């Protein structure tokens, strides 16, 4: 009984996260106005595949984000410092 409940909770969590990722990624997809129809159809297919396979996609995307942050740490820190000084000046 407990195993069945955990199984159903896992399915509900997976479907909920799939919906969340799909809606966020769809917003990014719809904002891009520079794609032609071929690119848009290919991107739509990738959007569906990425939403279904999010347990594999998200960790790799997070590792890529960490790598980007490590490579551009000085620039990011400078922009944060500049932004904070603009807020304090007001």
Secondary structure, 3 states (H helix, E strand, C coil): CHHHHHHHHHHHHHHHHHHHHHHHHHHHHHHCCCCCHHHHHHHHHHHHHHHHCHHHHHHHHHHHHHHHHHHCHHHHHHHHHHHHHHHHHC
